[in-house]
Amino acid sequence: IDDKKVMKKLELLLDGLKSEPPQLLILFGNFLSTTSGTIISNIISQQIIQNQFQELGEILIGNVDVEKTQIVIIPGPSDDSIGLGGSGLLPRQSITKFFANQLLQKIPNITLATSPCRIKILDKKILLHREDMISKMRRNCIIPPQQSTTLSEHFVKTIINQAHLSPLPITTRPVYWNYDHCLYLHPLPDFIIQADRFAQFNVKYQDTITINPGSFAIENNFARLYPFKNECELLQLDEINEFN
């Protein structure tokens, strides 16, 4: 939200979706481009971040029916390091209300969620998680994927077979043990949205559809989910005209 180009792209995306507005809009972090831990060390920096969330709210109000569309904001890995409400452990805390207070006042249908979090729409269960897991798992892989298996398929099979969102040594990815159960994948949800900077993918395994919408800030990627059709579209911003 501190990059004017990204905010312009977001505004363009939301404007293109007006003809077929979503019932649920999920925004994954990272929400700031910097990874400096000193950015919020003074009052001026704190005010800048608050203003940036306020600008995000103005874009949402101008392009989304905020009374009908539920909005969920989920922090990313770098949002821990800049102090937006996390300790660097999984599960990741939600963004601190202090920074998004004006956003919450303007749009009551916004939820500042943790990562992971779970949503239930009638009988459909959706798990949302923002973490760059694939690169970490590649570095710590013991059994490499077979030639007939893609990297995304190997990743999905691993987390589902292990029934855990972070099947890594605790020295590689620290976990808050009191809340480790939040990372369990048992029972399996209908959908896992694993937001990762890795390339987009849509993989079905054991009746669970796992989706990576990809990076919007860098590659203009996003995804549209139709839970009651068990379908997902992996899209890019230049394809938005298909909705109009």
Disulfide bonds with the S-S distance in Angstrom:
none
